Amino acid sequence: MLRVYNTITRRKEEFKPITEGRVGMYVCGPTVYGPPHLGHAKSYISFDIIHRYLKFLGYKVKYVQNITDVGHLVGDGDEGEDKISKQARLEMLDPYEIAYKYECEYFKAMDELNVLRPSISPRATGFIMEIIEAVKEIIDRGYGYVTKEGNVYFDVHKYTKYGQLSNRRLDENLSGERIEVATDKHHAEDFALWKAVDEKTLMKWPSPWGIGCPGWHIECSVLSRKFLGERFDIHGGGIDNLFPHHECECAQGDILTGSVPMNYFMHNNLVTVNGKKMGKSLGNSMTLSSLFDEYGAMTVRYFILQFAYRSKVDFNEQGMLLAKKQLEKITEFVNKVGSGEEKAPTGEIKDIYDNCLKAMDDDFNTPVVVAEILKLIKMPLEKLPELRYVINRVLIDIMGLKFDSDIHEQKDAVPEEIKLLALERWQAKQNRDYAKADEKRKELEEKGYLVKDSKEGYEIVRK
């Protein structure tokens, strides 16, 4: 039985989809104004694992992940500059060029991390008319108001459940969290649904309230509703967006649909670097391209999988080097097992497999799965079909580890006859039948192969 931690209730709950056999999942996507970084890897690998395991359990998953290409300001307030427009000026490019450039970089990095593509990746700019209609609905229902400046705000004081997700109260100084408070609001806590812009702004659209662009929070409410309906199973995102972004989503969704639209709200935790918060302003933000060059994309993925999705990931060189070493051992083991017949596991191999699934059923507990994988690679190579079964289902299907294609080509080039001779030699050696082991070694050499032994087993190489 799969149990997931629901931020709405602050406890683990049995997962029950709205429609049997199907899951609708929405995850807040990137704001595409800069190169993808380690924080993106943490967030989207976390939800990739959830996506993969739901598919493994047999669910048909409709996974929607938006692309924020307009409307996200530099701070969390409603005054300031759009991140994409700011970057466009710095690079002397059109804002649309910036958004497309970094969207492509984002998906390239996710592909290298073996993150499965979402079912749908809608850009906010493609749904401006739907956003305007949603803002109209909120105004018509008495929760939005238009100012003389042409801005539209959500009236938080009229929505008495505001704070239900983050457990914040309106008597707390919410405005203190913003870089600047707009002067035309009824209350400092009200948030923007639509923002007026001047004629010089490139990313702008006509609306009933004048030329402007959408606020940041409204796009997710509109896109999740459009593609998943008024009620869906899972909403995911980073814990740093719990307030204000996800709190505002819950308020908007409630007014638009009559209830908070998601059954389960799931949040992944953040990345620290040597124990300190990661951020551009702190000078310790790490781009994925630089990490891939130094350690390899699969090492980054494996490193992140060592932490539960709700736990912080502390990035440090020592941890990355250890992850790289462990992944090399896992890769070596996978190559020794090779491809071929599969068979349901028994005995100790079955215990390892069952422990992996139990861990995944317990809110996607990947650190336990990693520990079980490290046990698996110490198993003797006597039951190759059973080992293949676990490797293909746990390491590849669920954990999403991808092994170097060149290595696989070399591995697959070894004929089954040679693999069998090598296994017979290994088993003879384990049984102290050194005469037979030596005989098999000579047969291998005659056929052009050598066997190199190690503590973990053996490796077949061409002469």
C-alpha atoms as one frame of an Amber mdcrd trajectory, in Angstrom:
protein
   0.000   0.000   0.000   1.464   3.325  -1.107   1.511   6.057   1.540   2.446
   9.667   0.770   3.036  12.713   2.941   0.319  15.287   2.333   1.286  18.870
   3.198  -2.407  19.768   3.445  -2.949  17.403   6.406   0.685  17.279   7.636
   0.703  13.473   7.748   1.275  10.375   5.661  -1.872   9.058   4.021  -2.810
   6.080   1.907  -2.752   7.112  -1.735  -6.186   6.790  -3.326  -6.575   8.253
  -6.827  -9.767  10.027  -7.827 -10.188   7.714 -10.829  -9.151   4.101 -10.425
  -6.010   3.298 -12.385  -5.314   6.925 -13.338  -3.331   9.743 -11.706  -3.386
  13.441 -12.522  -0.211  15.169 -11.311   0.755  18.820 -11.624   4.245  20.039
 -10.691   5.355  23.668 -10.757   7.891  23.937 -13.563  10.910  26.225 -13.953
  10.956  29.958 -14.526  13.145  29.998 -17.632  15.494  32.943 -17.183  18.842
  31.248 -16.457  20.791  27.989 -16.732  19.370  24.956 -14.888  21.057  24.425
 -11.524  21.358  21.887  -8.733  18.058  23.018  -7.196  16.277  22.064 -10.410
  17.894  18.624 -10.274  16.707  18.085  -6.696  13.131  19.108  -7.443  12.574
  17.372 -10.757  14.428  14.158  -9.902  12.215  13.979  -6.789   9.030  14.153
  -8.846  10.520  11.955 -11.555  10.852   9.206  -8.925   7.210   9.711  -7.934
   6.181   9.689 -11.602   8.198   6.532 -12.274   6.905   4.629  -9.259   3.278
   5.458  -9.999   3.818   4.098 -13.524   5.564   1.043 -12.067   2.472   0.403
  -9.920   0.417   0.338 -13.099  -1.181   3.783 -13.001  -1.711   5.753 -16.197
  -0.168   9.084 -15.222  -1.017  12.423 -16.802   1.871  14.596 -15.660   1.592
  18.350 -16.280   4.567  20.640 -15.624   4.262  24.279 -16.639   6.930  26.557
 -18.070   6.827  30.004 -16.445   7.883  32.286 -19.275   6.258  35.484 -17.969
   4.932  36.980 -14.760   7.425  35.765 -12.129   8.908  38.839 -10.481  12.397
  39.058  -8.998  10.905  38.874  -5.492   7.740  37.309  -4.152   5.958  40.639
  -3.996   3.859  42.464  -6.549   6.268  45.281  -7.255   9.525  44.857  -9.105
  10.793  43.438 -12.345   9.937  40.278 -14.251  12.885  37.861 -14.044  12.825
  37.111 -17.753  12.663  40.768 -18.790  15.562  41.590 -16.480  17.694  38.810
 -17.962  16.726  39.894 -21.485  18.200  43.348 -20.823  21.363  41.853 -19.362
  21.893  39.612 -22.401  20.496  42.198 -24.856  17.967  39.706 -26.218  14.199
  39.648 -26.660  12.428  38.212 -23.574  10.929  35.492 -25.752  14.428  34.528
 -26.889  15.548  34.298 -23.257  12.594  32.108 -22.303  13.105  29.755 -25.249
  16.877  29.597 -24.764  16.658  28.546 -21.129  13.671  26.269 -21.665  15.797
  24.308 -24.146  18.710  24.213 -21.698  16.395  23.002 -18.947  15.015  20.084
 -20.968  18.479  19.147 -22.224  19.722  18.927 -18.628  16.673  16.908 -17.548
  17.240  14.494 -20.439  20.837  13.992 -19.308  19.572  13.275 -15.785  17.183
  10.722 -17.310  14.160  12.614 -15.999  11.096  11.447 -17.924   9.403  14.193
 -19.926   6.029  15.371 -18.574   2.903  14.459 -20.533   2.310  18.178 -21.162
   4.605  21.193 -20.642   2.411  24.242 -21.284   3.973  27.714 -21.434   2.141
  30.408 -19.508   2.241  32.737 -22.526   0.200  30.255 -24.530  -2.819  30.561
 -22.231  -3.240  34.285 -21.606  -6.913  34.254 -22.667  -7.696  31.458 -20.195
  -5.849  33.370 -17.478  -7.881  36.516 -18.188 -11.118  34.512 -18.000 -10.071
  33.046 -14.646  -9.292  36.509 -13.281 -12.748  37.646 -14.426 -14.317  34.712
 -12.551 -12.497  35.630  -9.333 -13.625  39.265  -9.665 -17.230  38.227 -10.405
 -17.278  36.050  -7.289 -16.235  38.973  -5.128 -12.657  37.985  -4.332 -10.796
  40.150  -6.835 -10.717  43.921  -7.271  -9.400  46.271  -9.944  -7.423  49.382
  -9.064  -7.336  52.641 -10.988  -3.777  51.762 -12.053  -5.142  48.747 -13.973
  -3.907  46.103 -11.522  -6.107  43.253 -10.298  -5.588  41.814  -6.812  -7.009
  38.910  -4.834  -8.632  40.203  -1.633  -7.084  37.914   0.976  -9.191  39.290
   3.845 -12.395  38.127   2.126 -11.031  34.595   1.848 -11.105  33.403   5.440
  -9.223  30.166   4.732  -6.070  31.937   3.558  -3.160  30.313   5.372  -4.680
  26.815   5.358  -1.689  25.266   3.570   1.183  27.182   5.184  -0.448  27.511
   8.637   0.103  31.276   8.570  -2.261  33.846  10.012  -3.156  37.210   8.552
  -2.125  38.948  11.757   1.447  37.895  11.001   3.486  40.447   9.085   3.157
  38.724   5.699   4.119  41.857   3.784   7.504  41.842   5.458   8.433  38.884
   3.282   8.133  40.891   0.089  10.731  43.183  -1.366   8.184  45.975  -1.840
   4.451  46.412  -1.222   2.303  47.919  -3.980   0.624  51.137  -2.933  -2.696
  50.491  -4.696  -3.670  47.390  -2.699  -6.492  47.267  -0.172  -4.243  45.213
   2.123  -0.521  44.506   2.065  -1.219  40.741   1.961  -3.346  40.859  -1.224
  -1.603  39.294  -4.211  -1.645  40.163  -7.915  -3.809  38.364 -10.448  -3.019
  40.792 -13.270  -0.336  43.491 -13.466  -0.462  46.658 -15.562   2.628  47.397
 -17.674   3.704  50.320 -19.810   3.823  50.424 -23.592   7.587  49.822 -23.678
   7.203  46.384 -22.100   7.561  43.629 -24.696   5.648  40.878 -22.874   2.179
  42.409 -22.608  -1.414  41.624 -23.607  -4.702  43.529 -23.831  -7.244  42.810
 -21.103 -10.497  44.298 -19.767  -8.351  46.215 -17.265  -5.804  47.560 -19.725
  -2.458  46.405 -21.147  -0.674  44.060 -18.767   0.569  40.580 -17.930  -0.542
  37.844 -15.516   0.623  37.558 -11.937   2.813  34.608 -11.110   0.363  32.545
  -9.046  -2.619  32.509 -11.408  -0.929  30.525 -14.211  -0.659  27.317 -12.162
  -4.311  27.464 -11.113  -5.367  27.960 -14.725  -3.088  25.341 -16.271  -3.806
  22.609 -13.715  -7.542  23.221 -14.143  -7.314  23.213 -17.947  -5.341  19.984
 -18.287  -6.330  18.016 -15.171  -9.805  19.306 -14.373 -11.299  20.971 -11.331
 -10.100  18.185  -9.054  -6.860  16.245  -9.469  -4.688  13.905  -7.440  -1.240
  15.391  -6.795   0.232  18.865  -6.835   3.987  18.997  -6.382   6.611  21.665
  -5.949   9.491  22.951  -3.857   9.029  23.716  -0.166  10.340  27.231  -0.892
   7.141  27.864  -2.874   4.815  26.726  -0.088   4.263  30.400   0.741   3.208
  32.512  -0.989   2.886  30.682  -4.316   1.112  27.483  -3.278  -0.953  29.226
  -0.630  -2.221  31.592  -3.315  -2.905  28.665  -5.654  -5.090  27.017  -3.014
  -7.053  30.249  -2.527  -7.538  30.806  -6.284  -8.430  27.169  -6.912 -10.987
  27.162  -4.117 -12.749  30.212  -5.537 -12.608  28.948  -9.140 -13.739  25.377
  -8.471 -15.483  25.414  -5.073 -12.735  23.492  -3.249  -8.961  23.210  -2.991
  -8.363  21.321  -6.259  -5.590  18.887  -5.287  -6.071  15.824  -3.047  -2.394
  15.614  -2.101   0.085  18.487  -1.964   3.652  17.147  -2.006   6.754  19.254
  -1.413  10.402  18.456  -2.000  13.007  20.053   0.225  15.872  22.342  -0.716
  19.578  22.098  -1.540  22.318  23.428   0.703  26.000  23.735  -0.199  28.388
  22.762   2.581  25.562  23.380   5.048  24.599  26.812   3.673  21.516  27.763
   1.668  22.147  27.713  -2.073  21.383  30.835  -4.076  22.674  33.121  -6.792
  22.921  36.025  -4.359  25.125  33.908  -2.069  27.467  33.026  -4.908  27.142
  29.252  -4.396  24.557  28.329  -7.029  25.875  25.482  -9.180  24.834  25.005
 -12.795  24.075  21.494 -13.914  26.370  21.778 -16.936  29.373  22.395 -14.663
  28.400  19.492 -12.399  27.932  17.187 -15.385  31.393  18.105 -16.667  32.995
  17.370 -13.301  31.062  14.330 -12.065  28.683  13.138 -14.795  24.898  13.469
 -14.903  24.190  10.026 -13.436  26.430  10.756 -10.456  24.340  13.869  -9.773
  21.148  11.802  -9.990  22.516   9.021  -7.789  23.765  11.576  -5.227  20.301
  13.135  -4.961  18.623   9.716  -4.655  20.588   9.131  -1.471  18.309  11.681
   0.215  14.548  11.419   0.741  12.633  13.912  -1.381  11.352  15.680   1.775
  14.886  15.969   3.191  17.446  18.636   2.411  20.299  17.703   0.104  23.627
  19.045   1.315  25.992  19.255  -1.626  29.685  18.810  -0.903  32.657  17.488
  -2.847  33.286  14.565  -0.503  29.702  13.344  -0.896  29.852  13.639  -4.675
  33.115  11.708  -4.907  31.689   8.934  -2.728  28.546   8.831  -4.894  30.696
   8.595  -8.016  32.689   5.698  -6.550  29.539   3.817  -5.523  27.931   4.367
  -8.914  31.030   2.992 -10.630  30.713  -0.200  -8.556  27.007  -0.458  -9.386
  27.754   0.042 -13.090  30.454  -2.623 -12.978  27.997  -5.057 -11.373  25.283
  -4.286 -13.927  27.759  -4.902 -16.747  28.771  -8.251 -15.269  25.157  -9.364
 -14.985  24.557  -8.375 -18.590  21.351  -8.686 -20.571  19.271 -11.763 -21.254
  16.684 -13.934 -19.547  14.861 -12.582 -16.483  13.302 -14.541 -13.642  11.335
 -13.488 -10.538  13.759 -13.370  -7.591  13.934 -15.843  -4.728  15.760 -16.048
  -1.407  18.054 -13.142  -0.488  17.572 -11.447  -3.855  13.809 -11.462  -3.291
  14.315  -9.988   0.193  16.277  -7.115  -1.331  13.624  -6.578  -4.009  10.780
  -6.630  -1.473  12.635  -4.187   0.784  13.009  -1.788  -2.144   9.271  -1.838
  -2.875   8.391  -1.445   0.815  10.647   1.604   0.963   9.028   3.118  -2.123
   5.577   2.451  -0.665   6.664   4.447   2.392   6.523   7.900   0.784   9.148
   7.103  -1.879  11.998   6.414   0.547  14.897   6.289  -1.931  17.745   6.253
   0.674  16.577   2.806   1.789  16.454   1.670  -1.845  20.043   2.883  -2.342
  21.129   0.877   0.723  19.444  -2.226  -0.718  21.138  -1.681  -4.092  24.518
  -1.649  -2.336  23.574  -5.015  -0.823  22.494  -6.332  -4.220  25.856  -5.670
  -5.874  27.549  -7.881  -3.285  25.448 -10.887  -4.261  27.202 -13.766  -6.062
  26.624 -13.981  -9.801  24.949 -17.381  -9.618  21.380 -16.313 -10.363  21.801
 -13.971 -13.308  18.139 -14.020 -14.460  16.998 -13.044 -10.948  19.582 -10.277
 -10.682  18.524  -8.925 -14.083  14.910  -8.849 -12.908  15.811  -6.624  -9.930
  18.226  -4.438 -11.880  15.699  -3.707 -14.619  12.840  -2.957 -12.250  14.554
  -1.173  -9.373  17.716   0.435 -10.740  16.411   1.306 -14.204  12.591   1.571
 -14.117  12.104   3.030 -10.626  15.369   4.796  -9.747  15.945   5.919 -13.324
  19.659   5.144 -13.373  21.098   5.060 -16.868  24.309   3.252 -17.612  26.826
   4.423 -20.210  25.774   3.319 -23.679  29.365   2.608 -24.751  29.786   0.281
 -21.774  26.513  -1.451 -22.613  27.600  -1.950 -26.215  30.820  -3.536 -25.008
  28.899  -5.659 -22.491  26.320  -6.819 -24.994  29.074  -7.709 -27.467  30.224
 -10.537 -25.151  28.589 -13.744 -26.473  26.411 -15.786 -24.129  28.807 -18.733
 -24.563  31.649 -16.625 -23.142  29.510 -15.406 -20.249  28.625 -19.002 -19.407
  32.283 -20.108 -19.478  33.236 -17.187 -17.227  30.461 -18.060 -14.795  31.501
 -21.725 -14.735  35.084 -20.684 -14.032  33.936 -18.371 -11.216  31.764 -21.039
  -9.612  34.598 -23.591  -9.839  36.930 -21.136  -8.161  34.406 -20.495  -5.370
  34.160 -24.287  -4.878  37.995 -24.500  -4.736  38.024 -26.662  -7.865  41.072
 -24.844  -9.187  41.800 -27.387 -11.911  38.401 -26.811 -13.496  38.704 -23.054
 -13.017  42.055 -23.097 -14.814  40.582 -25.209 -17.620  37.755 -22.716 -18.160
  40.226 -19.825 -18.046  42.249 -21.422 -20.857  39.090 -21.986 -22.909  38.241
 -18.309 -22.525  41.735 -17.263 -23.578  41.553 -19.494 -26.652  38.340 -17.720
 -27.615  39.972 -14.303 -27.149  38.787 -13.301 -23.667  40.358 -12.679 -20.260
  38.715 -12.673 -16.841  39.836 -10.174 -14.198  38.893 -11.038 -10.623  38.154
  -8.555  -7.847  36.565  -8.539  -4.385  33.179  -7.873  -5.966  33.395 -10.652
  -8.576  34.937 -10.661 -12.039  35.029  -8.780 -15.311  35.178 -10.195 -18.843
  37.473  -8.313 -21.246  38.766  -8.972 -24.735  42.432  -9.942 -25.117
